[in-house]
Amino acid sequence: MAPVTSAQSKSRPFMSRGTTRFASAILITLSLGGCMPGSDLPSLPPAANVQYRLGSGDQVRIITYNETQLSNTFTVGDSGTIALPLVGTVQASGMTAGELASNISSILEKKQLISDPSVSAEIATYRPIAVLGEVNHPGEYPYQPGMTMLTAVALAGGFTYRAVTDYASDVRHEGQANGQAIKGRIDPETTLKPGDVVTVYERYF
């Protein structure tokens, strides 16, 4: 057997350390890839197919037949109410547009302001969504029915170069029992709901 030279003996630890460092780097990369931020979130369940209920920030158009003073667009305030001329504060949050119209009709009759009033209500502008995290212009944006995570990101100026682009997190109040928010993972084609708060995560590498 040929003797091991001094040069060969010295080179072996060096190769061993290099191999160890390389293997460690691979393990770290694989580990990071498996625990990307938000990757462990459960998928956000689809919103229940129920009538939309008003909330703070919604704008609702009230039309009272033959009463121009009581026909206008009103914003649901932080307290969940709207302020109607002659009527005063009216609860709106948690109601459908139809329920709000019926409630206003009842109040007008009870106060004997109008005999047999005819009131209709429709949503003029939905409460905004928020887009946070790795987008170029985080902030609140108007909601439009049918908009998706990708639509929201486009409104917010697109992804930054650090963004995770194939999913995000979403906090949702709309359609939840007792107004309790839920948080889950969404993909670019997930349909959003009014008031959603979308967070785009940052990649680790």
N, C-alpha and C positions, 0 to 999 in steps of 0.2 A: 504494500500500500504506500502510495506516495505521501510524504510528510506534508503537513499543512504549513504553508509559509506564513510568515509574520503579516504580510500584506493581506492574505486571504483571511487570516484570523481577525484582523481589524475591520475588514469590510463587512463581516457578517452582522455585527450589532447595528451597523449603520443601515443595512438593508432591512433588518428587523424593525428598527424604529420607523423607517419610512413606510414599510408595509402596514405597521400598526396605525400610523397617522392616516394613511389612505383609507384603511378599513373604518377608522373612527369617523372620518368625514362622511363616508357612505352611510354609516349607521345614523349619524345626526341628521343627514338629509332625509333619509327614509322616515326617521322619527318625526321630523318637522312636517313632512308631507302628510303624515297620518294624523296630525293634530293641528291642522290649519284652524285659525280662529273661526268659531261658529260652525265648524264641521260636525260637531257632536249635537247640535240642536235638532230636535225632532222637526219633521216637516209641519208647516202650518196647515191645520185642517181647513178644507174649503169652508167659506162662510155659509151659514144656513140660508136657504132660499126663502127669506122672509121679507116683508115690507120694510122699506127703509124708515128708520126712526131718526127724527131730528136731534141734533146735538149742538153744542156751543160752536159758533163759527159758521153754521149754515145760514144762508140767506133764503127767506121764504117769501113768495109773492102772494099777498092776500088780496082778493078781489071781492068786494061787497057790492052787490048789484044796486045801482042807482045811488051809491054813496061814495063819491070820489075821495072824501076825507078819510074813509076807512079802507081805501084801496091803494096799496103801495107795497114796496119791498122792504122787509124788516130783517134785521140780523139777530140771530139767537145769541144772547149775551153769555158771559161766563156763568151767570146764575141760572142759565137754562130758560130764560124768559125773553119775551119780546114786549115792546111798549107800544100799545095802540092808542091813537088819539081817541078821546072821550071814554075809552074803556080802561086804560091803565095797563098795568103789568099782567101778562097772560103767560101761563106756563106753556112751554113748547117742547123742551127737551124730553126725549123718551116717547114722543107721540109721532104717529104717521101724519102726513100732510092732511089726510082726510079727517083724522081725529082732531087735529088742531082747528080745522074749519068748523067742525061740529061744536067744538068747545066755544069758539068765538060766537057762533050763532046763539048758543044757549045763554051766554053772558049778555049779549045785546038784548035778548028777550027779557031776561030777568031784570035788567036795569031799565027796561021799557024805553030803550033808546030807538029801537026799530021794531016795527010790527012785522012778524013773519020774515025775518032777514034771510037773504040768500047769499051764502058765503062760500067761496072756493079758495083752496090753497095749493100751491105747487112750489117745488124747490127751484129757486132761481140759480143759486150757486151752492155747491157742496162745500163742507168744511175742508180745508186744505190737508194735503199730506205733507210729511217732512221727509227729506232725504239727507242723511248724515253720513259721515265717514269719508271714504276715499272716492269722492266725486269733486269735480272742479269748483262747483258753487253750491255748497251745502245750504239748506234752508227750507222754507215752506213754499209749496207750489200748489196751484189750483188743481183740484181733483176733477177728472172727467170720467164718466162711466166707461168701463172697458179698458182703462189704462192698466199697463203691466209694470213690473219692476223695471224692464228695459226702457219703457216710455218715461218713467219717473227719472231714471238716470240721465236720459237724454235731456230732459228739462233742466236737470242740475248740471249741465255742461259736460256730461260724459264721465267715464272713469278716469282716475289718475293712473299713472304708470305703475303705481304700487298696488292697485286694487285687485281683490279677488273678484273675478268677473262672472263666474258660473253659478254663484248663489249669494244670498244676503240674508240678514235677519229682518223680521217684521214684527212690530208690536201692534196689535189690533184690538180695538174696543167694539167696533161695529158688529152687531149680531151676537154679542156675548151676553150670557145670563148675568143679571145684576150689574152690568157695566164693568165686569172684571176683565182686565186686559189679558191677552195671551201672547206669548212670544214663540216664534217658530222660524224655521228655515224656508226660504222661498227661492225659486229659480227665475231666470230672466223672463219667462213667459207667464208667471203667476199673475193673476188678475188681482189688483189692489182694491181696497175699500176706502171710503172717505175717513180721514183721520189717521190712517196708517202711518207708522213711523218706520222707515226703511233705513237700515244701517249697512253700508258697504264696508267690508273688512279689508284690512291691509295684509298683503302677503308677507310671510317671514323672509322669503328669499326670491 
